[in-house]
């Protein structure tokens, strides 16, 4: 979803990094769009969902509506796929609109099983079947890789994570933290002594945030404050856990490396099998 002049952002189309630059997208918007563009997909966004849908239908045979963690589809999907996070076991029955998505799902992917506790994975599974006993469940891992682990091993690192995940998402860590520990970081540096302006205000608003730096960038001022905070931090290197290429947005004066994560099914049933089955029914 966009942030800014919503009247001008009613319908947006992104197919390249140049499109992101031209439309002055925020860090938060880039976190939603960049990975899709990297995969060669065209992204439609905005606030007028009817117009967005019609625009997408004019270019595509299949429309994937990515609601993220913020909403449920504003049209009835033919196949509803929901991702459940065992690092937040129990939230599927206590958060709105997460529970709505869970109850409506045709398929639920229990992700991150390679880094979650078994008891939490099974709690998520029980909760899913409690409210949606006929749903199909896919078990999957979310393997994490570090681009340049050599700059992390034995070093004091500042970890920059996806902003909304740490703030109103309520998480204490993200992929960057897991990647830093996996690569043998000596210490994860607390950014609080080095924050300025709006980044200081973010920690005041969300005091329970862990010793990590949320990649806040809803405005040019926040982006500037984020850059100053990173560059002021007393650390050897920066670990970027946010899904975007942060170096395209700010200048970092220290060695930095990105952490990536993917999906890997670990059970007999795969998402590809279900999607192929779905498409065969549609074409029949």
N, C-alpha and C positions, 0 to 999 in steps of 0.2 A: 504494500500500500504506500501511497505517496505522502510526503510531508511538505507543506509549503502552501503555495497558491492553488488550492484544490479546484477552483473554477478552471484554471488553465490545465490542470492535471486530470481532467475528467476521464480521458482515454489516452493511454500512452503505449508506445510500441518500442521495444528494445531488441536489437539483434546484434549489437556490437558494443565494445567499450566506448567507441566514439559517441554512440547514442546516449550512454550514461553521462558522459562529459557534457554533451550538448544540452542536456536537460537538467544539469546541476543537481544530480541525485545525491542524497545524503548517504552517510555511511550505512545507516539502517536500511535504506532502499537497496544499496549495492549488495548488502548481505543477503537479500532475498533474490536478487536478479543475476548476479555475476556467475554463480555456479551453473545456472541454466544456459547462459550465453556461452560459457566454456564448453558445454556439451553440444553446441550447435543449435540450440533451441531458440525460437523467437518467444519473447515474453511480452504479454499484454498486461497492463496494470492501470490503476486509476481508481476513481470513486463512483463512476456511473456504470454499475455492473451490467446492466442490460446492454448498453452500447459496447462495452468491452466484449461481452459474449458474442454479439453480432459481428463485431470486427474480427474476432478470432475465427468465427465460423466461416467467414468469407475467405480465409486463407488456409484453413486446416480441415482435415477429415476427422481428426480426433482432438478434442480439447481437454487438457488436464487442468483442473481447477485446483491450485495450490493455496489452501486456506491458512497454511502455517499453523500456529497455535492460537490464532486470534479469532477465528470465526468458523462457522459451518457454511457449506455451499449455499449460495443464494439462488440456486436453481437445483432441480432434482437430478442427481447424477445417475447414470446407468450402472456405474460401478464405483462404490465408495470404499476407498482404502485409507485406513487410519494407522498412524504410527504411535506405538505406546513405548514410553521410556521407563525402564525399571530403575533408573536412578531417581525417579520420582514416583516410586510405587505408592499406589493409593490415590493419586491425584485424579485418576480416571473416573472416580466416583464422587469426587468432592469439588471439582473445578467446573465452572461454566465458561465456555460451552463444551469443554472436553467430554463431559458425560453424554451430551447430546450426540457428538460425533461417534462415541463408542457404541451407543445404542443403535445408531443408524448404519453402522459399518457393515459392508459385505465381507471385508477382509481386514484383519488387524495384524500388523507387523510388530512383533515384540523385538525391539532393536537393542543394540549395545550389550548383548549378553556376554560378550567377552570381557567386559569391565564391570559388570554388575554382580551383586551378591545373589546366589541361587535362591535364597528365601524371598528376595524382592521380585525376582523373575516369576516365581511361582505365585506370589501374591497378585501380580499383574494378571497372570493367566486365570486365576480364580475369579478375579473381579470382572474380567472380560466375559467369561462364560456365565457369570451370575446375571448379567443384564442383557447378554446377547448370545444365548446358548447355541444358535445355529451358525454363528460366524466362522469363517475359515481363518486359522491362525498360522502365520509364518514366523518361524524362529530365525533370528538373524543376529550377526555380530556387526560391529562397526569398527573395523580395523583402523588404527591410527598410525600415520607415518609422519616422520619429521624430515623436511627437505635437507637440512644440513645439521645432523645431530652432533657433528664435531665441534660446533660452536657453543653447544650446551653442556657437554660432558664436563663435570667438575667445576662448572662456572656458576656465578650468582646471576640469576636471570629475572627479568621482569616479564610476567605473563600478561598478555593482552587478550581478553576473551570477548566473545559476542556480547554486546551491551545489554540488550533486553533479557538475555539468559540470566545474567547476574543480578540485574536490578529487579524489575517487576516479575521476572521469571522465577526468582527465589532460589536459584541454584548457587552453591558455594564454589563451584569449579566447572570447568568445561574441558574441551578437547586439548586446549593449550596446556593445561595443568597436567593432564595425563601424559601428553607427549613430552613435556619437560622432565617429568619423573622417569619416564621410560628411557629417555636419552641420557639419564644420569646427572641431572642438574644438582649442584651442591646445595643451592638454596634458592627459594622463590622469594624475591624481594617484595616487601610490602610497599605499595606505591603511595600510601597516605602522606608520608612526610614531603612528597615532591609535587603534590597536586596543586593546581591553580584554578581560580575562577569557577567555571561551571562544573569542572571535574570534582573540585572540593565540595560543591553543593550536591553533587550526585551521591557522594559518600555520606553526607549529612542526611540526605533523604532516605538512603538505604544503608543504615549503619551495620547491618548484619552481613553485608557483602564480605567475602573472604579477602585474603591478601593478594588480590588480583586487580587488574585495571580493566574496567568495562570500556569497550570501544565506543564511547558516546560520540555521536556526530549528527545530531538533528539540526544543527545550524552551523554556519561558518565559524561562529565564536567557539562553539564546542569543539570543532575540528582543530582550531588553533590552540585551544587549551589542552586538548589531548596531545598534540604534538609537543607542546612545551613541557607537559608532565613527563612524557616518555624521555625526552632529551635531557631533562633535569635529573632523572632517576640515577642513583648510584648503583649501577649494575654492570656486568660484563657483556650481556647480550639481551636481546629482546625475543621472546617467543610469541608469535602471532597465532592465536587460536581462532580468531574470527574468520569466517569463510571467505573474506575478500582479500585481494592483494592490497594491503594497507599502504604499501609504498607508492601506490598510484595516487594516494590522497594526501599523505603527509611525508615530510622528510625526516628520516630517522638517522641520528648521528652515531649509532652503535651497530655492531653486527646484529643482524636479525634473520630469523628463519621462520618459515610458515609450517603449520601443522595441518595435515589434511586427514579427512576421514571418509570412508566409503561404506557401502552396505554389502554384506556377504551372507547369503542365506546358509544356514547350518542344519536345516532339516530336510526332509524328503520333498516337501512342497516348496515351490519357488514362486516368486511374483511373476516371473516370465510365463510359467505354466498357466497361472490364473488369467493373466492378460490375454494370452493366446486363446485360451478357452473362451473367454469373453468375446474376443473379436470374431471367432468362428461362429458364435451364436448370432452376433450382429450381422454377419455376412450371409447367414443361412436364409 
